[in-house]
Amino acid sequence: MKEFILKTPFGDNLTGGLSADPDRRFIQIYNFDPDYGWEPWTTATVNINGLSGDEVAIKNYSENEGILDLLVGLGVIEPPHRQVASGFVVIDICNMVRSKLEEYSYGADNI
């Protein structure tokens, strides 16, 4: 599986990988720690109603600020085509690129 470098306000040059379940519209980002292996770092998606096809709702606020640009840059999602209000935030809705998600995703047994 392909790895990538995370550069965020909470860590610089972290080695990242994805765990994704497109059928559940779920993308989680993992960080590789040399001492402990792959550890969950953040969940990139939120669960909202009204999604269709290959749509996924991306949490790009608070501690996840910048996740949208990272995932679009990797090609695992397309740029947002709409937004949905949820409480006090706006959620970006994007289409998943399943082939790219598979390229960057680690199976549950590898994490």
Jmol script that loads the backbone (N, CA, C; Angstrom):
load data "model"
ATOM      1  N   MET A   1       0.820  -1.173   0.000  1.00  0.00           N
ATOM      2  CA  MET A   1       0.000   0.000   0.000  1.00  0.00           C
ATOM      3  C   MET A   1       0.878   1.256   0.000  1.00  0.00           C
ATOM      4  N   LYS A   2       0.385   2.286  -0.654  1.00  0.00           N
ATOM      5  CA  LYS A   2       1.133   3.537  -0.709  1.00  0.00           C
ATOM      6  C   LYS A   2       1.036   4.288   0.614  1.00  0.00           C
ATOM      7  N   GLU A   3       2.126   4.930   0.993  1.00  0.00           N
ATOM      8  CA  GLU A   3       2.152   5.784   2.177  1.00  0.00           C
ATOM      9  C   GLU A   3       2.298   7.227   1.703  1.00  0.00           C
ATOM     10  N   PHE A   4       2.033   8.167   2.591  1.00  0.00           N
ATOM     11  CA  PHE A   4       2.180   9.578   2.265  1.00  0.00           C
ATOM     12  C   PHE A   4       2.709  10.299   3.494  1.00  0.00           C
ATOM     13  N   ILE A   5       3.137  11.527   3.310  1.00  0.00           N
ATOM     14  CA  ILE A   5       3.670  12.338   4.405  1.00  0.00           C
ATOM     15  C   ILE A   5       2.607  13.337   4.840  1.00  0.00           C
ATOM     16  N   LEU A   6       2.325  13.342   6.133  1.00  0.00           N
ATOM     17  CA  LEU A   6       1.385  14.292   6.715  1.00  0.00           C
ATOM     18  C   LEU A   6       2.151  15.511   7.208  1.00  0.00           C
ATOM     19  N   LYS A   7       1.679  16.686   6.868  1.00  0.00           N
ATOM     20  CA  LYS A   7       2.250  17.928   7.392  1.00  0.00           C
ATOM     21  C   LYS A   7       1.091  18.736   7.934  1.00  0.00           C
ATOM     22  N   THR A   8       0.981  18.774   9.254  1.00  0.00           N
ATOM     23  CA  THR A   8      -0.140  19.451   9.895  1.00  0.00           C
ATOM     24  C   THR A   8       0.356  20.292  11.063  1.00  0.00           C
ATOM     25  N   PRO A   9      -0.509  21.142  11.609  1.00  0.00           N
ATOM     26  CA  PRO A   9      -0.129  21.895  12.800  1.00  0.00           C
ATOM     27  C   PRO A   9       0.153  20.984  13.999  1.00  0.00           C
ATOM     28  N   PHE A  10      -0.353  19.752  13.967  1.00  0.00           N
ATOM     29  CA  PHE A  10      -0.207  18.830  15.095  1.00  0.00           C
ATOM     30  C   PHE A  10       0.920  17.828  14.902  1.00  0.00           C
ATOM     31  N   GLY A  11       1.619  17.922  13.810  1.00  0.00           N
ATOM     32  CA  GLY A  11       2.728  17.012  13.542  1.00  0.00           C
ATOM     33  C   GLY A  11       3.258  17.260  12.149  1.00  0.00           C
ATOM     34  N   ASP A  12       4.554  17.214  11.992  1.00  0.00           N
ATOM     35  CA  ASP A  12       5.165  17.485  10.708  1.00  0.00           C
ATOM     36  C   ASP A  12       5.932  16.244  10.257  1.00  0.00           C
ATOM     37  N   ASN A  13       5.817  15.934   8.984  1.00  0.00           N
ATOM     38  CA  ASN A  13       6.527  14.791   8.401  1.00  0.00           C
ATOM     39  C   ASN A  13       6.158  13.470   9.058  1.00  0.00           C
ATOM     40  N   LEU A  14       4.866  13.269   9.304  1.00  0.00           N
ATOM     41  CA  LEU A  14       4.388  11.994   9.817  1.00  0.00           C
ATOM     42  C   LEU A  14       4.120  11.075   8.633  1.00  0.00           C
ATOM     43  N   THR A  15       4.422   9.802   8.771  1.00  0.00           N
ATOM     44  CA  THR A  15       4.145   8.837   7.714  1.00  0.00           C
ATOM     45  C   THR A  15       2.708   8.376   7.850  1.00  0.00           C
ATOM     46  N   GLY A  16       1.907   8.591   6.806  1.00  0.00           N
ATOM     47  CA  GLY A  16       0.486   8.288   6.873  1.00  0.00           C
ATOM     48  C   GLY A  16       0.064   7.162   5.967  1.00  0.00           C
ATOM     49  N   GLY A  17      -1.054   6.572   6.335  1.00  0.00           N
ATOM     50  CA  GLY A  17      -1.719   5.550   5.549  1.00  0.00           C
ATOM     51  C   GLY A  17      -3.211   5.654   5.812  1.00  0.00           C
ATOM     52  N   LEU A  18      -4.022   5.035   4.982  1.00  0.00           N
ATOM     53  CA  LEU A  18      -5.468   5.115   5.137  1.00  0.00           C
ATOM     54  C   LEU A  18      -6.063   3.763   5.458  1.00  0.00           C
ATOM     55  N   SER A  19      -7.144   3.810   6.173  1.00  0.00           N
ATOM     56  CA  SER A  19      -8.030   2.660   6.313  1.00  0.00           C
ATOM     57  C   SER A  19      -9.373   3.167   5.825  1.00  0.00           C
ATOM     58  N   ALA A  20      -9.919   2.552   4.812  1.00  0.00           N
ATOM     59  CA  ALA A  20     -11.157   3.063   4.225  1.00  0.00           C
ATOM     60  C   ALA A  20     -12.147   1.935   3.991  1.00  0.00           C
ATOM     61  N   ASP A  21     -13.400   2.242   4.217  1.00  0.00           N
ATOM     62  CA  ASP A  21     -14.491   1.339   3.899  1.00  0.00           C
ATOM     63  C   ASP A  21     -15.478   2.140   3.052  1.00  0.00           C
ATOM     64  N   PRO A  22     -15.301   2.128   1.719  1.00  0.00           N
ATOM     65  CA  PRO A  22     -16.145   2.947   0.854  1.00  0.00           C
ATOM     66  C   PRO A  22     -17.636   2.658   1.007  1.00  0.00           C
ATOM     67  N   ASP A  23     -17.995   1.418   1.299  1.00  0.00           N
ATOM     68  CA  ASP A  23     -19.412   1.091   1.435  1.00  0.00           C
ATOM     69  C   ASP A  23     -20.028   1.757   2.663  1.00  0.00           C
ATOM     70  N   ARG A  24     -19.223   2.011   3.689  1.00  0.00           N
ATOM     71  CA  ARG A  24     -19.695   2.709   4.888  1.00  0.00           C
ATOM     72  C   ARG A  24     -19.366   4.200   4.831  1.00  0.00           C
ATOM     73  N   ARG A  25     -18.715   4.651   3.738  1.00  0.00           N
ATOM     74  CA  ARG A  25     -18.326   6.059   3.549  1.00  0.00           C
ATOM     75  C   ARG A  25     -17.401   6.524   4.680  1.00  0.00           C
ATOM     76  N   PHE A  26     -16.429   5.689   4.988  1.00  0.00           N
ATOM     77  CA  PHE A  26     -15.547   5.908   6.133  1.00  0.00           C
ATOM     78  C   PHE A  26     -14.087   5.947   5.681  1.00  0.00           C
ATOM     79  N   ILE A  27     -13.362   7.003   6.086  1.00  0.00           N
ATOM     80  CA  ILE A  27     -11.929   7.108   5.810  1.00  0.00           C
ATOM     81  C   ILE A  27     -11.238   7.506   7.106  1.00  0.00           C
ATOM     82  N   GLN A  28     -10.279   6.701   7.529  1.00  0.00           N
ATOM     83  CA  GLN A  28      -9.487   7.015   8.717  1.00  0.00           C
ATOM     84  C   GLN A  28      -8.021   7.107   8.309  1.00  0.00           C
ATOM     85  N   ILE A  29      -7.318   8.060   8.914  1.00  0.00           N
ATOM     86  CA  ILE A  29      -5.899   8.243   8.622  1.00  0.00           C
ATOM     87  C   ILE A  29      -5.089   7.674   9.776  1.00  0.00           C
ATOM     88  N   TYR A  30      -4.076   6.914   9.424  1.00  0.00           N
ATOM     89  CA  TYR A  30      -3.177   6.298  10.397  1.00  0.00           C
ATOM     90  C   TYR A  30      -1.794   6.913  10.279  1.00  0.00           C
ATOM     91  N   ASN A  31      -1.072   6.923  11.378  1.00  0.00           N
ATOM     92  CA  ASN A  31       0.306   7.385  11.410  1.00  0.00           C
ATOM     93  C   ASN A  31       1.188   6.196  11.780  1.00  0.00           C
ATOM     94  N   PHE A  32       2.361   6.103  11.150  1.00  0.00           N
ATOM     95  CA  PHE A  32       3.290   5.032  11.481  1.00  0.00           C
ATOM     96  C   PHE A  32       4.264   5.517  12.542  1.00  0.00           C
ATOM     97  N   ASP A  33       4.251   4.864  13.669  1.00  0.00           N
ATOM     98  CA  ASP A  33       5.187   5.147  14.762  1.00  0.00           C
ATOM     99  C   ASP A  33       6.230   4.039  14.761  1.00  0.00           C
ATOM    100  N   PRO A  34       7.518   4.372  14.638  1.00  0.00           N
ATOM    101  CA  PRO A  34       8.560   3.338  14.564  1.00  0.00           C
ATOM    102  C   PRO A  34       8.567   2.390  15.764  1.00  0.00           C
ATOM    103  N   ASP A  35       8.136   2.886  16.917  1.00  0.00           N
ATOM    104  CA  ASP A  35       8.127   2.045  18.112  1.00  0.00           C
ATOM    105  C   ASP A  35       6.871   1.190  18.252  1.00  0.00           C
ATOM    106  N   TYR A  36       5.744   1.662  17.710  1.00  0.00           N
ATOM    107  CA  TYR A  36       4.468   0.988  17.947  1.00  0.00           C
ATOM    108  C   TYR A  36       3.742   0.529  16.694  1.00  0.00           C
ATOM    109  N   GLY A  37       4.231   0.917  15.523  1.00  0.00           N
ATOM    110  CA  GLY A  37       3.562   0.532  14.280  1.00  0.00           C
ATOM    111  C   GLY A  37       2.470   1.523  13.912  1.00  0.00           C
ATOM    112  N   TRP A  38       1.472   1.050  13.172  1.00  0.00           N
ATOM    113  CA  TRP A  38       0.391   1.909  12.689  1.00  0.00           C
ATOM    114  C   TRP A  38      -0.587   2.202  13.810  1.00  0.00           C
ATOM    115  N   GLU A  39      -0.872   3.511  13.999  1.00  0.00           N
ATOM    116  CA  GLU A  39      -1.813   3.943  15.026  1.00  0.00           C
ATOM    117  C   GLU A  39      -2.834   4.896  14.413  1.00  0.00           C
ATOM    118  N   PRO A  40      -4.102   4.813  14.864  1.00  0.00           N
ATOM    119  CA  PRO A  40      -5.099   5.757  14.357  1.00  0.00           C
ATOM    120  C   PRO A  40      -4.671   7.191  14.655  1.00  0.00           C
ATOM    121  N   TRP A  41      -4.801   8.068  13.663  1.00  0.00           N
ATOM    122  CA  TRP A  41      -4.401   9.458  13.844  1.00  0.00           C
ATOM    123  C   TRP A  41      -5.613  10.380  13.824  1.00  0.00           C
ATOM    124  N   THR A  42      -6.498  10.210  12.843  1.00  0.00           N
ATOM    125  CA  THR A  42      -7.742  10.977  12.799  1.00  0.00           C
ATOM    126  C   THR A  42      -8.734  10.311  11.859  1.00  0.00           C
ATOM    127  N   THR A  43     -10.001  10.554  12.116  1.00  0.00           N
ATOM    128  CA  THR A  43     -11.053  10.117  11.203  1.00  0.00           C
ATOM    129  C   THR A  43     -11.380  11.293  10.299  1.00  0.00           C
ATOM    130  N   ALA A  44     -11.316  11.057   8.999  1.00  0.00           N
ATOM    131  CA  ALA A  44     -11.470  12.132   8.020  1.00  0.00           C
ATOM    132  C   ALA A  44     -12.918  12.370   7.611  1.00  0.00           C
ATOM    133  N   THR A  45     -13.809  11.465   7.964  1.00  0.00           N
ATOM    134  CA  THR A  45     -15.195  11.556   7.521  1.00  0.00           C
ATOM    135  C   THR A  45     -16.144  11.737   8.694  1.00  0.00           C
ATOM    136  N   VAL A  46     -17.320  12.238   8.377  1.00  0.00           N
ATOM    137  CA  VAL A  46     -18.401  12.325   9.352  1.00  0.00           C
ATOM    138  C   VAL A  46     -19.613  11.608   8.768  1.00  0.00           C
ATOM    139  N   ASN A  47     -20.473  11.167   9.638  1.00  0.00           N
ATOM    140  CA  ASN A  47     -21.659  10.421   9.230  1.00  0.00           C
ATOM    141  C   ASN A  47     -22.843  11.374   9.156  1.00  0.00           C
ATOM    142  N   ILE A  48     -23.320  11.624   7.945  1.00  0.00           N
ATOM    143  CA  ILE A  48     -24.501  12.468   7.769  1.00  0.00           C
ATOM    144  C   ILE A  48     -25.459  11.778   6.808  1.00  0.00           C
ATOM    145  N   ASN A  49     -26.721  12.149   6.892  1.00  0.00           N
ATOM    146  CA  ASN A  49     -27.747  11.596   6.006  1.00  0.00           C
ATOM    147  C   ASN A  49     -27.736  12.317   4.669  1.00  0.00           C
ATOM    148  N   GLY A  50     -28.318  11.673   3.670  1.00  0.00           N
ATOM    149  CA  GLY A  50     -28.520  12.316   2.381  1.00  0.00           C
ATOM    150  C   GLY A  50     -27.402  12.144   1.384  1.00  0.00           C
ATOM    151  N   LEU A  51     -26.449  11.237   1.643  1.00  0.00           N
ATOM    152  CA  LEU A  51     -25.379  10.993   0.673  1.00  0.00           C
ATOM    153  C   LEU A  51     -25.846   9.963  -0.342  1.00  0.00           C
ATOM    154  N   SER A  52     -25.360  10.087  -1.557  1.00  0.00           N
ATOM    155  CA  SER A  52     -25.735   9.134  -2.598  1.00  0.00           C
ATOM    156  C   SER A  52     -24.515   8.747  -3.419  1.00  0.00           C
ATOM    157  N   GLY A  53     -24.641   7.681  -4.174  1.00  0.00           N
ATOM    158  CA  GLY A  53     -23.545   7.230  -5.036  1.00  0.00           C
ATOM    159  C   GLY A  53     -22.262   7.024  -4.257  1.00  0.00           C
ATOM    160  N   ASP A  54     -21.183   7.637  -4.718  1.00  0.00           N
ATOM    161  CA  ASP A  54     -19.876   7.527  -4.065  1.00  0.00           C
ATOM    162  C   ASP A  54     -19.554   8.750  -3.212  1.00  0.00           C
ATOM    163  N   GLU A  55     -20.585   9.457  -2.754  1.00  0.00           N
ATOM    164  CA  GLU A  55     -20.337  10.644  -1.941  1.00  0.00           C
ATOM    165  C   GLU A  55     -19.822  10.280  -0.550  1.00  0.00           C
ATOM    166  N   VAL A  56     -18.981  11.165  -0.036  1.00  0.00           N
ATOM    167  CA  VAL A  56     -18.440  11.033   1.307  1.00  0.00           C
ATOM    168  C   VAL A  56     -18.402  12.430   1.923  1.00  0.00           C
ATOM    169  N   ALA A  57     -18.664  12.506   3.246  1.00  0.00           N
ATOM    170  CA  ALA A  57     -18.677  13.785   3.958  1.00  0.00           C
ATOM    171  C   ALA A  57     -17.343  13.934   4.689  1.00  0.00           C
ATOM    172  N   ILE A  58     -16.600  14.978   4.389  1.00  0.00           N
ATOM    173  CA  ILE A  58     -15.258  15.177   4.928  1.00  0.00           C
ATOM    174  C   ILE A  58     -15.269  16.197   6.064  1.00  0.00           C
ATOM    175  N   LYS A  59     -14.674  15.816   7.189  1.00  0.00           N
ATOM    176  CA  LYS A  59     -14.520  16.725   8.329  1.00  0.00           C
ATOM    177  C   LYS A  59     -13.244  17.535   8.111  1.00  0.00           C
ATOM    178  N   ASN A  60     -13.418  18.793   7.731  1.00  0.00           N
ATOM    179  CA  ASN A  60     -12.280  19.655   7.414  1.00  0.00           C
ATOM    180  C   ASN A  60     -12.271  20.883   8.317  1.00  0.00           C
ATOM    181  N   TYR A  61     -12.546  20.689   9.585  1.00  0.00           N
ATOM    182  CA  TYR A  61     -12.571  21.785  10.549  1.00  0.00           C
ATOM    183  C   TYR A  61     -11.962  21.289  11.858  1.00  0.00           C
ATOM    184  N   SER A  62     -11.731  22.219  12.761  1.00  0.00           N
ATOM    185  CA  SER A  62     -11.162  21.914  14.074  1.00  0.00           C
ATOM    186  C   SER A  62      -9.829  21.206  13.885  1.00  0.00           C
ATOM    187  N   GLU A  63      -9.625  20.084  14.577  1.00  0.00           N
ATOM    188  CA  GLU A  63      -8.342  19.377  14.487  1.00  0.00           C
ATOM    189  C   GLU A  63      -8.108  18.740  13.121  1.00  0.00           C
ATOM    190  N   ASN A  64      -9.131  18.680  12.275  1.00  0.00           N
ATOM    191  CA  ASN A  64      -9.000  18.086  10.940  1.00  0.00           C
ATOM    192  C   ASN A  64      -8.764  19.123   9.842  1.00  0.00           C
ATOM    193  N   GLU A  65      -8.541  20.359  10.207  1.00  0.00           N
ATOM    194  CA  GLU A  65      -8.336  21.393   9.198  1.00  0.00           C
ATOM    195  C   GLU A  65      -7.175  21.015   8.282  1.00  0.00           C
ATOM    196  N   GLY A  66      -7.429  21.032   6.981  1.00  0.00           N
ATOM    197  CA  GLY A  66      -6.411  20.662   5.994  1.00  0.00           C
ATOM    198  C   GLY A  66      -6.564  19.249   5.449  1.00  0.00           C
ATOM    199  N   ILE A  67      -7.414  18.440   6.078  1.00  0.00           N
ATOM    200  CA  ILE A  67      -7.605  17.048   5.632  1.00  0.00           C
ATOM    201  C   ILE A  67      -8.190  16.995   4.224  1.00  0.00           C
ATOM    202  N   LEU A  68      -9.110  17.917   3.921  1.00  0.00           N
ATOM    203  CA  LEU A  68      -9.708  17.949   2.590  1.00  0.00           C
ATOM    204  C   LEU A  68      -8.633  18.108   1.527  1.00  0.00           C
ATOM    205  N   ASP A  69      -7.731  19.081   1.695  1.00  0.00           N
ATOM    206  CA  ASP A  69      -6.662  19.305   0.715  1.00  0.00           C
ATOM    207  C   ASP A  69      -5.751  18.091   0.587  1.00  0.00           C
ATOM    208  N   LEU A  70      -5.450  17.445   1.714  1.00  0.00           N
ATOM    209  CA  LEU A  70      -4.605  16.250   1.685  1.00  0.00           C
ATOM    210  C   LEU A  70      -5.251  15.148   0.852  1.00  0.00           C
ATOM    211  N   LEU A  71      -6.523  14.848   1.122  1.00  0.00           N
ATOM    212  CA  LEU A  71      -7.204  13.751   0.427  1.00  0.00           C
ATOM    213  C   LEU A  71      -7.430  14.051  -1.046  1.00  0.00           C
ATOM    214  N   VAL A  72      -7.753  15.308  -1.363  1.00  0.00           N
ATOM    215  CA  VAL A  72      -7.895  15.692  -2.775  1.00  0.00           C
ATOM    216  C   VAL A  72      -6.534  15.582  -3.463  1.00  0.00           C
ATOM    217  N   GLY A  73      -5.478  16.038  -2.790  1.00  0.00           N
ATOM    218  CA  GLY A  73      -4.126  15.960  -3.348  1.00  0.00           C
ATOM    219  C   GLY A  73      -3.667  14.543  -3.620  1.00  0.00           C
ATOM    220  N   LEU A  74      -4.078  13.608  -2.760  1.00  0.00           N
ATOM    221  CA  LEU A  74      -3.743  12.200  -2.981  1.00  0.00           C
ATOM    222  C   LEU A  74      -4.581  11.584  -4.092  1.00  0.00           C
ATOM    223  N   GLY A  75      -5.695  12.239  -4.422  1.00  0.00           N
ATOM    224  CA  GLY A  75      -6.586  11.729  -5.462  1.00  0.00           C
ATOM    225  C   GLY A  75      -7.593  10.717  -4.956  1.00  0.00           C
ATOM    226  N   VAL A  76      -7.725  10.551  -3.629  1.00  0.00           N
ATOM    227  CA  VAL A  76      -8.660   9.555  -3.092  1.00  0.00           C
ATOM    228  C   VAL A  76     -10.089  10.086  -3.039  1.00  0.00           C
ATOM    229  N   ILE A  77     -10.231  11.417  -3.097  1.00  0.00           N
ATOM    230  CA  ILE A  77     -11.548  12.034  -3.251  1.00  0.00           C
ATOM    231  C   ILE A  77     -11.425  13.144  -4.282  1.00  0.00           C
ATOM    232  N   GLU A  78     -12.555  13.498  -4.877  1.00  0.00           N
ATOM    233  CA  GLU A  78     -12.602  14.620  -5.804  1.00  0.00           C
ATOM    234  C   GLU A  78     -12.858  15.899  -5.009  1.00  0.00           C
ATOM    235  N   PRO A  79     -12.575  17.067  -5.574  1.00  0.00           N
ATOM    236  CA  PRO A  79     -12.895  18.316  -4.879  1.00  0.00           C
ATOM    237  C   PRO A  79     -14.390  18.368  -4.540  1.00  0.00           C
ATOM    238  N   PRO A  80     -14.747  19.090  -3.489  1.00  0.00           N
ATOM    239  CA  PRO A  80     -16.151  19.155  -3.081  1.00  0.00           C
ATOM    240  C   PRO A  80     -17.057  19.676  -4.193  1.00  0.00           C
ATOM    241  N   HIS A  81     -18.227  19.065  -4.317  1.00  0.00           N
ATOM    242  CA  HIS A  81     -19.207  19.529  -5.298  1.00  0.00           C
ATOM    243  C   HIS A  81     -20.434  20.130  -4.624  1.00  0.00           C
ATOM    244  N   ARG A  82     -20.505  20.000  -3.283  1.00  0.00           N
ATOM    245  CA  ARG A  82     -21.563  20.662  -2.528  1.00  0.00           C
ATOM    246  C   ARG A  82     -21.172  20.676  -1.055  1.00  0.00           C
ATOM    247  N   GLN A  83     -21.930  21.444  -0.282  1.00  0.00           N
ATOM    248  CA  GLN A  83     -21.696  21.520   1.154  1.00  0.00           C
ATOM    249  C   GLN A  83     -23.029  21.359   1.871  1.00  0.00           C
ATOM    250  N   VAL A  84     -22.948  20.852   3.114  1.00  0.00           N
ATOM    251  CA  VAL A  84     -24.135  20.632   3.932  1.00  0.00           C
ATOM    252  C   VAL A  84     -23.870  21.240   5.306  1.00  0.00           C
ATOM    253  N   ALA A  85     -24.838  22.002   5.814  1.00  0.00           N
ATOM    254  CA  ALA A  85     -24.717  22.554   7.164  1.00  0.00           C
ATOM    255  C   ALA A  85     -25.016  21.458   8.173  1.00  0.00           C
ATOM    256  N   SER A  86     -24.208  21.404   9.215  1.00  0.00           N
ATOM    257  CA  SER A  86     -24.400  20.430  10.292  1.00  0.00           C
ATOM    258  C   SER A  86     -24.047  21.121  11.604  1.00  0.00           C
ATOM    259  N   GLY A  87     -25.061  21.492  12.369  1.00  0.00           N
ATOM    260  CA  GLY A  87     -24.806  22.227  13.605  1.00  0.00           C
ATOM    261  C   GLY A  87     -24.184  23.573  13.285  1.00  0.00           C
ATOM    262  N   PHE A  88     -22.994  23.816  13.841  1.00  0.00           N
ATOM    263  CA  PHE A  88     -22.310  25.097  13.654  1.00  0.00           C
ATOM    264  C   PHE A  88     -21.231  25.042  12.571  1.00  0.00           C
ATOM    265  N   VAL A  89     -21.167  23.950  11.826  1.00  0.00           N
ATOM    266  CA  VAL A  89     -20.124  23.801  10.811  1.00  0.00           C
ATOM    267  C   VAL A  89     -20.736  23.484   9.447  1.00  0.00           C
ATOM    268  N   VAL A  90     -19.909  23.598   8.428  1.00  0.00           N
ATOM    269  CA  VAL A  90     -20.290  23.228   7.063  1.00  0.00           C
ATOM    270  C   VAL A  90     -19.430  22.040   6.661  1.00  0.00           C
ATOM    271  N   ILE A  91     -20.072  20.998   6.179  1.00  0.00           N
ATOM    272  CA  ILE A  91     -19.397  19.757   5.792  1.00  0.00           C
ATOM    273  C   ILE A  91     -19.244  19.731   4.270  1.00  0.00           C
ATOM    274  N   ASP A  92     -18.024  19.441   3.804  1.00  0.00           N
ATOM    275  CA  ASP A  92     -17.772  19.302   2.368  1.00  0.00           C
ATOM    276  C   ASP A  92     -18.177  17.910   1.907  1.00  0.00           C
ATOM    277  N   ILE A  93     -18.907  17.861   0.804  1.00  0.00           N
ATOM    278  CA  ILE A  93     -19.340  16.590   0.215  1.00  0.00           C
ATOM    279  C   ILE A  93     -18.545  16.380  -1.070  1.00  0.00           C
ATOM    280  N   CYS A  94     -17.876  15.244  -1.129  1.00  0.00           N
ATOM    281  CA  CYS A  94     -17.008  14.911  -2.266  1.00  0.00           C
ATOM    282  C   CYS A  94     -17.349  13.508  -2.759  1.00  0.00           C
ATOM    283  N   ASN A  95     -16.927  13.201  -3.954  1.00  0.00           N
ATOM    284  CA  ASN A  95     -17.023  11.831  -4.456  1.00  0.00           C
ATOM    285  C   ASN A  95     -15.716  11.105  -4.173  1.00  0.00           C
ATOM    286  N   MET A  96     -15.838   9.855  -3.729  1.00  0.00           N
ATOM    287  CA  MET A  96     -14.664   9.008  -3.507  1.00  0.00           C
ATOM    288  C   MET A  96     -14.128   8.523  -4.851  1.00  0.00           C
ATOM    289  N   VAL A  97     -12.837   8.282  -4.905  1.00  0.00           N
ATOM    290  CA  VAL A  97     -12.217   7.635  -6.061  1.00  0.00           C
ATOM    291  C   VAL A  97     -11.764   6.270  -5.542  1.00  0.00           C
ATOM    292  N   ARG A  98     -12.606   5.265  -5.727  1.00  0.00           N
ATOM    293  CA  ARG A  98     -12.389   3.953  -5.101  1.00  0.00           C
ATOM    294  C   ARG A  98     -11.036   3.332  -5.442  1.00  0.00           C
ATOM    295  N   SER A  99     -10.603   3.463  -6.678  1.00  0.00           N
ATOM    296  CA  SER A  99      -9.321   2.854  -7.067  1.00  0.00           C
ATOM    297  C   SER A  99      -8.164   3.477  -6.299  1.00  0.00           C
ATOM    298  N   LYS A 100      -8.202   4.785  -6.096  1.00  0.00           N
ATOM    299  CA  LYS A 100      -7.147   5.463  -5.332  1.00  0.00           C
ATOM    300  C   LYS A 100      -7.249   5.126  -3.847  1.00  0.00           C
ATOM    301  N   LEU A 101      -8.466   5.016  -3.317  1.00  0.00           N
ATOM    302  CA  LEU A 101      -8.634   4.627  -1.914  1.00  0.00           C
ATOM    303  C   LEU A 101      -7.985   3.269  -1.668  1.00  0.00           C
ATOM    304  N   GLU A 102      -8.204   2.331  -2.584  1.00  0.00           N
ATOM    305  CA  GLU A 102      -7.603   1.002  -2.448  1.00  0.00           C
ATOM    306  C   GLU A 102      -6.077   1.089  -2.490  1.00  0.00           C
ATOM    307  N   GLU A 103      -5.557   1.968  -3.317  1.00  0.00           N
ATOM    308  CA  GLU A 103      -4.115   2.141  -3.466  1.00  0.00           C
ATOM    309  C   GLU A 103      -3.452   2.579  -2.155  1.00  0.00           C
ATOM    310  N   TYR A 104      -4.115   3.454  -1.406  1.00  0.00           N
ATOM    311  CA  TYR A 104      -3.556   4.011  -0.182  1.00  0.00           C
ATOM    312  C   TYR A 104      -4.032   3.305   1.087  1.00  0.00           C
ATOM    313  N   SER A 105      -4.944   2.359   0.968  1.00  0.00           N
ATOM    314  CA  SER A 105      -5.555   1.752   2.146  1.00  0.00           C
ATOM    315  C   SER A 105      -4.834   0.494   2.603  1.00  0.00           C
ATOM    316  N   TYR A 106      -4.781   0.389   3.898  1.00  0.00           N
ATOM    317  CA  TYR A 106      -4.226  -0.800   4.547  1.00  0.00           C
ATOM    318  C   TYR A 106      -5.384  -1.642   5.014  1.00  0.00           C
ATOM    319  N   GLY A 107      -5.274  -2.960   4.875  1.00  0.00           N
ATOM    320  CA  GLY A 107      -6.306  -3.845   5.397  1.00  0.00           C
ATOM    321  C   GLY A 107      -6.274  -3.804   6.911  1.00  0.00           C
ATOM    322  N   ALA A 108      -7.391  -4.133   7.528  1.00  0.00           N
ATOM    323  CA  ALA A 108      -7.498  -4.090   8.978  1.00  0.00           C
ATOM    324  C   ALA A 108      -6.452  -4.988   9.643  1.00  0.00           C
ATOM    325  N   ASP A 109      -6.057  -6.057   8.980  1.00  0.00           N
ATOM    326  CA  ASP A 109      -5.068  -6.965   9.571  1.00  0.00           C
ATOM    327  C   ASP A 109      -3.650  -6.384   9.521  1.00  0.00           C
ATOM    328  N   ASN A 110      -3.433  -5.339   8.749  1.00  0.00           N
ATOM    329  CA  ASN A 110      -2.105  -4.723   8.648  1.00  0.00           C
ATOM    330  C   ASN A 110      -1.915  -3.558   9.618  1.00  0.00           C
ATOM    331  N   ILE A 111      -2.996  -3.128  10.231  1.00  0.00           N
ATOM    332  CA  ILE A 111      -2.909  -1.945  11.099  1.00  0.00           C
ATOM    333  C   ILE A 111      -2.858  -2.361  12.551  1.00  0.00           C
TER     334      ILE A 111
END
end "model"
wireframe off; spacefill off
backbone 0.3
color backbone group
